[in-house]
């Protein structure tokens, strides 16, 4: 399966990297790498995450990091990473 990052997920990665790099550039690089590597596993194991709080989604916590990846099975051959959240953020986001 192909793994695609939505514009929101890409924006989330940029925001995470920007925030961490203010304190430690190499930690920012390692964090983003771990998040992306984790998300890429969904291509081989699309049901890896638990059923999501929002209908039609799945969620997976990045091991050792305070981030939650929310994704959806877009088709039989594609997984969409929808958003990447710090676990302290409320999710699902209030309307």
Secondary structure, 3 states (H helix, E strand, C coil): CEEEECHHHHHHHHHHHHHHHCCCHHHHHHHHHHHHHHHHHHHCCCCCCEECCCCCCEEEECCCCCEEEEEEECCCCEEEEEEEEECCCCCCCCC
